[in-house]
Amino acid sequence: MKVLNLLPAAIAVSMIASCSNREHNPEFFSPVPVTIHVDGFTVSQQDLPATKATLAGSYNDINAITLAFYQGTTEVFKATQLKSDNSTFTTFGDFSLALPIGSYDLVAIAYTTKEGSPFTLTGSAEAAYTGAHAYETFLCSDNFSISNADAIEMTVTLERIVSQLTVKSTDGKTANITNVRMTFSAGGKSFNPLTGLATSNTGFSNTVGNSATVGAQSTSSSMLFLATDEQDIDVTIETLDADGNTLFSKTIENVPFKRNSKTILTGPMYTADDISGSFQLNTDWLKPDSNITF
């Protein structure tokens, strides 16, 4: 993904300084002030082609931003801002730091982290939700070079990298249903920060509460990372009672998913499928007639 909206303090071509340059031009080897503004997300809703930029502080579905710089596998800088903790930022989404002259991989991730589903960035090769769920996640990754001692200020825009499944029932919820479980045959809850693609493609199960009132249609959602930009995945939908027993189960094969898109599955989940059309009769008797007198 490209870093957008470079401000006038542009980044020039990288330069390699020799030892003699270190002696005669020591400023080349001093940390350079860098200001990064994570100023918004590119948000597309369902299959709408249009996108819009949303300020980081005003988007309610993320509560943390992590900015990191890598040289190969070496982490040079990493900082996290939590929306709920203003001691981690002055303006949510603005980072100030100093880096030596050189070339880096810039990674900026906006996400939701919760006690039961923490988010971790372990390096330039993997980031993951390590708990029960994955959440909405935005990413910007690009090459970043500093070639002189001039201060740098730039704005980056992050793009959504998750895919979402929404399951809608066409019938009313029954009183014995507590949860809905969605099981994916592929995809995962971890991704490569440089590509945004899943690092695990073995699938997982996601169980969510069902808050619909009895008799009302329900909606359940789950998010996942894909191994490719578009991917067909088998999905199993189950309804569970309070003890975790499965009361309904259905597998839909080759469900299409795409990054930054929502896939919606709609159907009956609590009662038998509606019976319609013609009935067929089997006119062959299984055994000879029996005469019963009562």
Secondary structure, DSSP 8 states (H G I E B T S, - for coil): -----B-SS---------HHHHHH-GGGGS-EEEEEEEEEEEE--TT----EEE-GGG-TT--EEEEEEEETTEEEEEEEEETTBGGG-SSTTEEEEEE-SEEEEEEEEEE--BTTB-EEEEETTEEEE-SS-----EEEEEEEEE-SSS-EEEEEEEEE--EEEEEEESS---TT--EEEEEESS-BSEE-TTT--BS--S-EEEEEE----TTS--EEEEEEB-SSSEEEEEEEEEEE-TT--EEEEEEEEEEEEETT-EEEEEE-SSS-----S--------SS-------
